[in-house]
Amino acid sequence: MDAKNRFETKVTFALSRLEWLGFLAVSLVLAVQHRTEIRWGVFVLLFAVIDAIGYLPGAIAFRRRPDRPVPRGYYVAYNTMHSLVTAGALAGAWALFVRPEWALLALPIHLMGDRALFGNSLKPFGVAFEPELNPAFRLFEQKYRPAAQNSVEGTDAVRT
């Protein structure tokens, strides 16, 4: 993947998820090590607010409108709440105006869990709000496969 080819093969996607898993593991280890210092109500609140604002409204809209696209505002809410930039700003503001605390680990645990365990990242407008294979991407993979079979990475990366 590069700036001109913004897609990932199965192998590069798995490697990206492995990196996110590493960050998740570090966050979880820190949470376990400091479990007696975590205000668990704050942890649950910070963990839940990401999906309460960013995912659940769009998921409900998706299920209520199975035959129509979900309005873009739901994508913006999802991407805003599932952004590492937003999480960093929220953690910084919390540390500044409330106090620095271990409960803030809820933010990277949630985001790294989404990326590492579920493979979810930010949502582009052109795909369904809930994961489903986009016909254009399926066609792309079919066209990419023959060209990629000549390389070692491509052969492994596109194998179904």
C-alpha positions in Angstrom: 0.0 0.0 0.0 1.2 3.5 -0.8 -0.1 7.0 -1.4 -1.1 6.1 -5.0 -2.5 2.6 -4.3 -4.7 2.8 -1.2 -5.7 -0.8 -0.8 -4.3 -3.7 1.1 -3.9 -7.3 0.2 -5.0 -10.0 2.6 -1.4 -10.3 3.9 -0.7 -6.6 4.3 -4.1 -6.2 6.0 -3.2 -9.0 8.4 0.1 -7.4 9.1 -1.6 -4.1 9.9 -3.9 -5.9 12.2 -1.0 -7.5 13.9 0.5 -4.1 14.6 -2.7 -2.9 16.1 -2.8 -6.1 18.2 0.6 -5.1 19.6 -0.7 -1.7 20.7 -3.8 -3.4 22.1 -1.6 -5.8 24.1 0.5 -2.9 25.5 -2.7 -1.1 26.5 -4.2 -4.2 28.1 -1.0 -4.9 30.1 -0.9 -1.4 31.4 -4.6 -1.7 32.4 -4.0 -4.9 34.2 -0.9 -3.6 36.0 -2.8 -0.5 37.1 -6.2 -2.1 37.6 -6.5 -1.0 41.3 -5.8 2.6 40.2 -8.4 2.7 37.4 -11.7 4.4 38.1 -13.8 1.8 36.4 -16.9 4.0 35.9 -14.8 6.5 34.0 -13.2 3.6 32.0 -16.6 2.2 31.0 -17.9 5.7 30.1 -14.9 6.4 27.9 -15.0 3.0 26.3 -18.7 3.2 25.6 -18.9 6.8 24.4 -17.0 6.0 21.2 -19.7 3.6 20.0 -22.7 5.4 21.7 -21.9 8.5 19.5 -20.0 7.0 16.6 -21.4 3.6 15.9 -24.8 2.8 17.3 -26.7 5.7 15.5 -25.3 4.6 12.1 -25.9 0.9 12.8 -29.5 1.7 13.7 -30.0 3.8 10.6 -28.4 1.0 8.5 -30.8 -1.5 9.8 -33.8 0.8 9.4 -33.0 1.6 5.8 -31.7 -1.7 4.3 -32.5 -0.6 0.8 -31.1 3.0 1.0 -27.7 4.4 1.8 -27.0 5.6 5.3 -26.7 9.5 5.4 -23.1 10.7 5.4 -23.4 12.3 8.8 -23.4 8.8 10.4 -20.1 8.1 8.7 -18.6 11.4 9.9 -19.7 10.6 13.4 -18.2 7.1 13.2 -14.9 8.4 11.8 -14.7 11.2 14.3 -15.3 9.0 17.3 -13.1 6.2 16.0 -10.1 8.5 15.2 -6.9 8.3 17.1 -6.7 12.1 16.8 -10.1 12.5 18.5 -9.1 10.0 21.2 -5.8 11.9 21.8 -7.6 15.2 22.0 -10.2 13.7 24.4 -7.5 12.2 26.6 -5.5 15.4 26.6 -8.6 17.5 27.5 -9.5 15.0 30.2 -6.0 15.0 31.6 -5.9 18.9 31.6 -9.4 19.6 32.9 -10.1 16.5 35.1 -6.8 14.7 35.7 -4.4 12.3 34.1 -5.6 8.8 34.9 -5.3 5.2 33.9 -9.0 5.0 32.9 -8.0 6.8 29.8 -6.6 3.5 28.6 -10.2 2.8 27.6 -9.7 4.9 24.5 -6.7 3.0 22.9 -8.2 -0.4 24.1 -11.4 0.3 22.3 -9.8 1.6 19.1 -7.0 -1.0 18.9 -9.6 -3.7 19.7 -11.7 -2.5 16.8 -8.8 -2.5 14.4 -6.9 -5.6 15.6 -9.8 -7.9 16.5 -12.5 -6.9 14.1 -10.5 -5.3 11.3 -12.5 -2.1 11.5 -11.0 1.2 10.8 -12.4 4.5 9.4 -15.4 4.2 7.0 -15.3 5.7 3.5 -18.6 7.1 2.2 -18.7 4.7 -0.7 -19.1 1.5 1.3 -22.0 0.1 3.3 -22.1 1.3 7.0 -21.9 -2.3 8.1 -19.2 -4.6 6.6 -20.2 -6.2 3.3 -18.1 -6.8 0.2 -18.4 -3.9 -2.2 -19.1 -5.2 -5.7 -16.5 -2.8 -7.1 -13.9 -4.1 -4.7 -14.7 -7.7 -5.6 -14.2 -6.8 -9.2 -10.9 -5.1 -8.4 -9.7 -8.2 -6.5 -10.6 -10.4 -9.4 -8.7 -8.2 -11.9 -5.7 -7.7 -9.5 -5.4 -11.5 -8.8 -4.0 -12.5 -12.2 -1.4 -9.7 -12.2 -0.4 -10.5 -8.7 0.1 -14.2 -9.2 3.5 -13.5 -10.8 4.9 -12.2 -7.5 5.5 -14.0 -4.3 3.7 -11.5 -2.1 0.7 -11.2 -4.6 0.3 -15.0 -4.7 0.0 -15.2 -1.0 -1.8 -12.0 -0.5 -4.8 -12.6 -2.8 -5.3 -16.3 -2.2 -8.9 -16.9 -1.2 
